[in-house]
Amino acid sequence: MVAAVKLTPAAERVLEVAEELFYARGIHAVGVDLIAGESGVTKKTLYDRFGSKDALIGHYLRRRDERWRAHVYAVVGDAPPAEGLLLVFEALDRWMRSMNPRGCAFVNAHAELPDGDHPGRHAIAEQKRWLHDLLRDLAARADLSSKLADELLILLEGATVADSLKLVPDAVRTAKQVAAGLIAAEQNR
């Protein structure tokens, strides 16, 4: 799990406002003047707490990742590993319905942050690596292949994009059905 950073109340307000604005409007469309103004702090306070807009973006993505991971763990719980693989899809479906009207914050941010050394890109890579590792762990504990975990990751990511673009009705549920078929086929080998 990503370690939570202890923030001052002012920094917490800045981060909450930045999270809302970055997700709703896009990272490049939101400046520090707007974040500071909406947070009720000065730009100096924002820079004192975070150092730069880039660092604030990294904090924003890590905070969202913390919530996503907690959500997945809450949905998967102590389910048997093969069932847990499908529950990750359930977690994504619930998250998409309540937290992702504009699609995946990490995919959106990745498109806006071309510099591979950007703190936000590091947070994005950590989030995607964590999800892949979770799927591999669940697959291994269910005596299923890492190749299956790779396929499930691709299904999850594809369903996220297809759902956010409204290309496929119930994209995540459809992906979950495909995943169930892949899991069953591997279990029956």
N, C-alpha and C positions, 0 to 999 in steps of 0.2 A: 504494500500500500504506500502511496505517496505520503511522505511525512507532512503533516499540517504545520504551517508557519504561524506563530503567534503574532498577531497584528494589533497595533494600537486601535482604539475606537475610530480615529480619523482614517487610518489606513484601511480599516474594515469597510467604512462607508465608501471610500474611493474604489476599493475592489468590487463591492456590490454594484455600484453604479457602472463601473467599467464592464463588468460581466453582462449586465443588461444591455448596455449600448453596443459593445463589440458584437454580441450575438445578434441583436436586432438590426443593426445598421451596417455591420462590417467593420473590420479593424481599421482599414485606411480611411473610412468615412468619418471616423470619430477622432477628434483631437483632444489633447490634454486640457485645453481651455474648457471644452464642453464637460469633460469628466470632472474637472475641479469645480466648475460652477454648479453642476448637478449634485456634487457631493457636499457642497457647502464648505470647501476648503480652498486655500490658495494653491496656485501651481507650485509654489515653493514647498508647501506641505506635501503635495503629491510626489515631487522629486526627492524630498527628504526621506519619504517612506519607501519609495520604490527605485529611485535612481534614474529611471528612464521609462519612456513609454514601452520600449521593447521588454524590459524587465516586468512591467505591469502586465503585458500580454502573456508572458510566461506564467505569472501568478494566476491570471484569469484561467488559462487552460489547465493548469495543475489543479485549481480549485474545482473546476468542472469535472476533471478526471476523478478527483476524490469522491465527488457525489455519484458519478457513474459507477465506480467500483463498489461503493457501499450499496448502491441499488442492486447491482448484479449479485453481490454476496447475499443480500437479503432475499432475493428471489430464488437463487439456487439453493441456499441453505445447506442442509445436510443430506440432500437428495443423493441417491446412488449416482455414480459418475455418468453412466450413459443417459440417465434422466436429466442430470445436470447439464449435459451438452444441449439438450432441447430447451431446458429452462433458461439458458443464456438467450435464446431466441425470444422466449416469453419476456424476459427482462427488457430486451431491446424493443419489443412491441409496445410494452407499457411506457417505456422512456420516450419513444417516438410520439406517442399520443399525448404525453403530458409536458415533455421538456424540449422537443425538437421540431417546432413548427417550420423552422428554416433549414432543417437538415442537420447533419452532423457538424457540430462546432469545430471539430478537429479537421474534417475534410474542408470545410469552408475556410478555416484559418490557413491550412496548408496551401490553398490556392492563392492566398494573399501574401504569403511569406516565402518568397523564392530563395532567400539566403539560408543555406543549410546550417549556418552557425547561429541563427536567430534563437533566442531562448524559447520562443514559441514552437519552433520546429523540434527542439529537443523534447519539449513536453508532449508534442504530437507523437513523436516516435516512441516515447515511453508508454503512452497510452495504448498505441496499437500493438506494441511488443507485449505489454501486459495481457491484452486480450488474447493474443496468439498463444502466449505461455499458459494462460488459464485453460484454453481449449486443448492444448497438448497435454497438460496435466490430467484433465478430466478423461481424455481419450486413453492415456496410458493406464490410469487407474481402472478403466473399463475394459482393459485388454484390447483396445482398438489402436489403429495405426496413427502415427504422426501425420501421415498423408491425409487421413480423414480430417484431422484437426485443421490442416491447411485448407482443405476444401470447405470446411465449415466457416473458417474465417472469411474466405472469399464470398461465400453465401451471405454472411452477416453484413459485410461491407457493401456488397452489391444491393442487398435489400434496403440498406439504409439510404443509399443514393436513389434507388428506384422509388422508394416511399416518399422521400422528400420532394422529388420531381413529379410525384403523382402519376408515374408511368404505368404502374401495375397496382390495381386495387389490392389492398391487404398484402403488400409485398413481403413484409416480414413473416406473416403467417404462411404465405406460399413458400418462402424460403425454409421455414420450420418444417413444412411437410416434406420438402425435398431432403432436408437434413435427416428427418426420421427414416426416409427410404434408404439413404446412404448408410446410416447407422445399422439398420436392420440387415442390409445386404452384407455388411462387413461382419456382423455378429453371426450370420448364417454360413459363413465360409468355412 
